[in-house]
Amino acid sequence: MLAFFTPWSAINLVGFYLISKERYDVPALSNPNGRYGRWNLRGILVYAFGVVVQLPFIATSFYTGPLVEHLGGTDISWIIGLTLPALVYYFVARNSGQSVPDQLILPAEPAAV
């Protein structure tokens, strides 16, 4: 499971801290026709890359990658899964043209009765 969560975490952290600089339009996250759209194809492709690039470095009872033996049996897939997707997503997303709000936009609170 770590092989699937690590690239996802790397992409989310880079997106939040480095790309949007902690400024999201929270209501637009659930609007498929809004600022963020339906799918982030760049993010999905980098995620798939992140999962695949870890495979040679995974050491589990279920699967052991071909490079693990050269590393003395050490599983370093989580390091690969954090660094490479984070770097690739930063370079891919920083010039994506996606608009970043000037400040964090939270959902409107219901009017007090």
Buried (B, 14 or more C-beta within 10 A) or exposed (E): EEBEEBBBBBBEEBBEEBBBEEEBBEEBEEEEEEBBEEEBEBBEEBBEBBBEBBBBBBBEEEEBBEBBEEEEEEBBBBEBBBBBBBEBBBEBBEEEEBEEBEEEBEEEEEEEE
